[in-house]
Amino acid sequence: MNSVSANLNIMIKASEKASKVLIRDFGELEKLQVSKKGPTDFVTNADIKAEKIIIEELKKARPNYSIISEENGIEKNKDKSNTWIIDPIDGTINFLHGIPHFAISIALQFNNEIVSGLIFDPIKNELFYAEKNNGAFFNNQRIRVSKKNNINECLFAIGKIKNEPDLIYRRSGCAALDMAYVASGRYDGYFQNNLNLWDIAAGIIIIKEAGGIINDIDLSNIGNIKVLASSTEINTKFIEKIDNF
């Protein structure tokens, strides 16, 4: 692995440990699909278990850092400048239906800025990560956003919107992976409203470090966040197409 900071190393280890539980539970889900007892509780448990493992690992290494997480909410600790932001399963509905498209997302916020982030897809064993001023990586290879500038050749990821945009787009059900895919050039851009901070915190730095553009996001706001991200090449054209949404 290219040289990563101690903090990112801690994040990677925590995500790998939690992923073992998610992979096992995802396998079990297929058996549950046929049982009378709905799998919803099972997914909630998987979420809580994975989050607990991640928090334990991070706390072991950095006991004073503050934490924002999906299940636990906000935990202010001694060190208020450093905050872990955790989503144990982004894409829970996919997980619930046995669709292998979900991810663990962990970011580190220092004061008012995300300084490192990782998005780990345990089923495909795909790890996207970035640190401030150090570039963005996918499974140890440097990644950059797409260079396409003809919007008709582009593929976008878009969440719920009122009108049908004149674009080729997908709705994948996993904001973290949508952002990781923009960073690695699989998608050319991403737009969605009403997101939570833990869905997108890691994606913010990964896209920036991959050379992409992302709208200004107020990190003191935990919910109802709008994200518009793309390569620099296509940004203006993309905004024009979805300007009314």
C-alpha positions as CSV (number, residue, x, y, z in Angstrom):
1,M,0.0,0.0,0.0
2,N,1.2,3.5,-0.8
3,S,2.2,5.4,2.3
4,V,-0.8,6.3,4.4
5,S,-1.0,8.2,7.7
6,A,-1.5,6.5,11.0
7,N,-5.1,7.7,11.1
8,L,-6.0,6.3,7.7
9,N,-4.3,3.0,8.6
10,I,-6.6,2.8,11.7
11,M,-9.6,3.5,9.5
12,I,-8.7,0.8,7.0
13,K,-8.1,-1.8,9.8
14,A,-11.5,-0.9,11.4
15,S,-13.4,-1.2,8.1
16,E,-11.7,-4.5,7.3
17,K,-12.7,-5.9,10.7
18,A,-16.3,-4.8,10.4
19,S,-16.5,-6.1,6.8
20,K,-16.0,-9.7,8.0
21,V,-19.3,-9.4,9.9
22,L,-21.1,-7.8,7.0
23,I,-19.9,-10.4,4.5
24,R,-21.1,-13.2,6.9
25,D,-24.4,-11.6,7.5
26,F,-25.0,-10.9,3.8
27,G,-24.5,-14.6,3.2
28,E,-27.0,-15.4,5.9
29,L,-29.6,-13.0,4.4
30,E,-30.1,-15.2,1.4
31,K,-31.4,-18.0,3.7
32,L,-33.5,-15.4,5.6
33,Q,-35.3,-14.3,2.4
34,V,-37.4,-17.4,2.4
35,S,-38.2,-17.4,6.1
36,K,-41.4,-15.9,7.6
37,K,-39.5,-13.5,9.9
38,G,-38.7,-10.4,7.9
39,P,-35.0,-9.6,7.3
40,T,-35.4,-5.9,8.4
41,D,-34.4,-6.6,12.0
42,F,-31.5,-8.7,10.8
43,V,-30.1,-5.7,8.8
44,T,-30.6,-3.3,11.7
45,N,-28.5,-5.7,13.8
46,A,-25.8,-6.0,11.1
47,D,-25.7,-2.2,11.0
48,I,-25.4,-1.9,14.8
49,K,-22.8,-4.7,15.0
50,A,-20.6,-3.3,12.3
51,E,-20.8,0.2,13.8
52,K,-19.8,-1.2,17.2
53,I,-16.8,-2.9,15.8
54,I,-15.7,0.2,13.9
55,I,-16.1,2.5,16.9
56,E,-14.3,0.0,19.2
57,E,-11.3,-0.1,16.8
58,L,-11.1,3.6,16.4
59,K,-11.5,4.3,20.1
60,K,-8.7,1.8,20.9
61,A,-6.3,3.8,18.8
62,R,-7.7,7.3,19.4
63,P,-9.7,7.3,22.7
64,N,-10.3,11.1,22.7
65,Y,-11.6,11.7,19.2
66,S,-15.2,12.7,18.9
67,I,-17.6,10.6,16.8
68,I,-20.6,11.1,14.5
69,S,-22.3,7.9,13.4
70,E,-25.5,6.8,11.9
71,E,-26.7,4.6,14.8
72,N,-25.1,6.4,17.8
73,G,-25.5,10.0,16.7
74,I,-23.0,12.6,18.0
75,E,-20.5,11.8,20.7
76,K,-18.4,14.8,21.8
77,N,-15.2,13.6,23.5
78,K,-12.1,15.4,24.9
79,D,-10.7,16.1,21.4
80,K,-13.4,18.2,19.7
81,S,-11.1,19.2,16.8
82,N,-11.0,15.6,15.5
83,T,-14.2,13.8,14.7
84,W,-14.7,10.3,13.1
85,I,-17.8,10.2,10.8
86,I,-19.1,6.7,10.3
87,D,-21.6,4.9,8.2
88,P,-21.4,1.1,8.8
89,I,-23.6,0.2,5.9
90,D,-24.4,2.7,3.2
91,G,-26.9,1.1,0.9
92,T,-28.9,-0.8,3.6
93,I,-31.9,-1.4,1.2
94,N,-29.5,-3.1,-1.3
95,F,-28.1,-5.2,1.6
96,L,-31.6,-6.1,2.8
97,H,-32.5,-7.4,-0.7
98,G,-29.3,-9.4,-1.2
99,I,-28.0,-6.9,-3.8
100,P,-24.2,-6.7,-3.4
101,H,-23.9,-3.0,-3.7
102,F,-23.2,-1.4,-0.3
103,A,-20.2,0.1,1.5
104,I,-18.6,1.0,4.8
105,S,-17.8,4.7,4.9
106,I,-15.4,6.3,7.4
107,A,-14.1,9.9,7.4
108,L,-12.0,12.0,9.7
109,Q,-13.0,15.6,10.1
110,F,-10.4,18.0,11.5
111,N,-12.0,21.3,12.6
112,N,-14.2,22.3,9.6
113,E,-12.6,20.1,7.0
114,I,-12.6,16.4,6.0
115,V,-8.9,15.4,6.0
116,S,-9.2,11.7,5.2
117,G,-11.9,9.3,4.0
118,L,-12.4,5.7,2.9
119,I,-15.2,3.9,1.2
120,F,-14.9,0.1,1.3
121,D,-17.2,-2.3,-0.7
122,P,-16.6,-5.6,1.2
123,I,-18.4,-7.8,-1.3
124,K,-16.3,-6.7,-4.3
125,N,-13.3,-6.1,-2.1
126,E,-12.9,-2.5,-3.5
127,L,-11.3,0.1,-1.3
128,F,-11.4,3.8,-2.2
129,Y,-9.5,6.2,0.0
130,A,-7.9,9.7,0.1
131,E,-6.1,12.1,2.4
132,K,-5.8,15.8,2.1
133,N,-3.1,16.8,-0.5
134,N,-2.1,13.2,-1.0
135,G,-4.3,12.1,-3.9
136,A,-7.1,9.5,-4.1
137,F,-6.6,5.8,-4.5
138,F,-8.5,2.6,-5.4
139,N,-7.0,-0.6,-4.2
140,N,-3.6,1.1,-4.1
141,Q,-3.8,2.6,-7.6
142,R,-4.0,6.4,-8.1
143,I,-7.5,7.5,-9.4
144,R,-8.7,10.5,-11.3
145,V,-12.1,11.7,-12.3
146,S,-13.3,11.2,-15.9
147,K,-12.0,13.4,-18.7
148,K,-15.1,13.1,-20.9
149,N,-16.4,16.5,-22.0
150,N,-19.3,15.4,-24.3
151,I,-22.3,15.1,-22.0
152,N,-24.0,12.6,-24.3
153,E,-21.2,10.1,-23.6
154,C,-21.4,10.6,-19.9
155,L,-23.0,8.4,-17.2
156,F,-24.3,10.0,-14.0
157,A,-25.6,8.8,-10.7
158,I,-28.7,10.8,-9.6
159,G,-31.0,10.4,-6.6
160,K,-34.7,11.2,-6.5
161,I,-35.6,14.2,-8.6
162,K,-38.9,15.7,-9.7
163,N,-38.4,15.7,-13.5
164,E,-36.6,13.3,-15.8
165,P,-33.3,14.9,-16.7
166,D,-32.0,14.7,-20.3
167,L,-29.0,12.5,-19.2
168,I,-28.0,8.9,-19.1
169,Y,-28.1,8.1,-15.4
170,R,-28.4,5.4,-12.7
171,R,-29.8,5.3,-9.3
172,S,-27.8,2.7,-7.4
173,G,-29.0,3.1,-3.8
174,C,-25.6,3.7,-2.3
175,A,-24.4,7.4,-2.1
176,A,-20.9,6.5,-0.8
177,L,-20.2,4.2,-3.8
178,D,-21.8,6.7,-6.2
179,M,-19.2,9.3,-5.0
180,A,-16.4,6.7,-5.1
181,Y,-17.3,5.9,-8.7
182,V,-17.2,9.6,-9.7
183,A,-13.7,9.8,-8.2
184,S,-12.5,6.8,-10.1
185,G,-14.2,7.9,-13.4
186,R,-16.8,5.1,-13.6
187,Y,-19.5,7.8,-13.3
188,D,-19.0,11.3,-14.7
189,G,-21.1,13.1,-12.0
190,Y,-23.4,12.6,-9.1
191,F,-26.4,14.6,-7.8
192,Q,-28.7,14.0,-4.8
193,N,-30.6,15.9,-2.2
194,N,-31.5,15.1,1.4
195,L,-28.3,13.2,2.3
196,N,-26.8,12.7,5.8
197,L,-23.3,13.7,6.6
198,W,-22.2,10.1,7.2
199,D,-23.4,9.1,3.7
200,I,-21.1,11.5,2.0
201,A,-18.2,12.6,4.3
202,A,-15.6,10.2,2.9
203,G,-16.8,10.8,-0.6
204,I,-16.1,14.6,-0.3
205,I,-12.4,14.2,0.1
206,I,-12.0,11.2,-2.3
207,I,-13.7,13.3,-5.1
208,K,-11.6,16.4,-4.3
209,E,-8.4,14.5,-4.2
210,A,-9.2,12.7,-7.5
211,G,-9.5,16.2,-9.1
212,G,-13.3,16.5,-9.1
213,I,-15.5,19.4,-8.2
214,I,-18.0,19.3,-5.4
215,N,-20.4,22.0,-4.2
216,D,-19.7,23.7,-0.8
217,I,-21.0,21.5,2.0
218,D,-21.5,22.9,5.5
219,L,-20.1,20.1,7.8
220,S,-21.9,21.5,10.8
221,N,-25.1,20.3,9.1
222,I,-25.7,16.6,9.7
223,G,-28.9,16.1,7.6
224,N,-30.7,17.4,4.5
225,I,-27.4,17.9,2.5
226,K,-27.4,18.4,-1.2
227,V,-24.4,17.0,-3.2
228,L,-23.4,17.9,-6.7
229,A,-20.1,16.4,-7.8
230,S,-18.4,15.8,-11.1
231,S,-15.3,16.1,-13.1
232,T,-14.2,19.7,-13.9
233,E,-14.7,19.0,-17.6
234,I,-18.4,18.4,-17.4
235,N,-19.4,20.4,-14.3
236,T,-21.0,23.4,-16.0
237,K,-22.9,21.3,-18.5
238,F,-24.1,18.9,-15.7
239,I,-25.3,21.9,-13.5
240,E,-27.3,23.3,-16.5
241,K,-29.0,19.9,-17.0
242,I,-30.2,19.6,-13.4
243,D,-30.5,23.2,-12.5
244,N,-34.2,23.0,-12.0
245,F,-34.1,20.2,-9.5
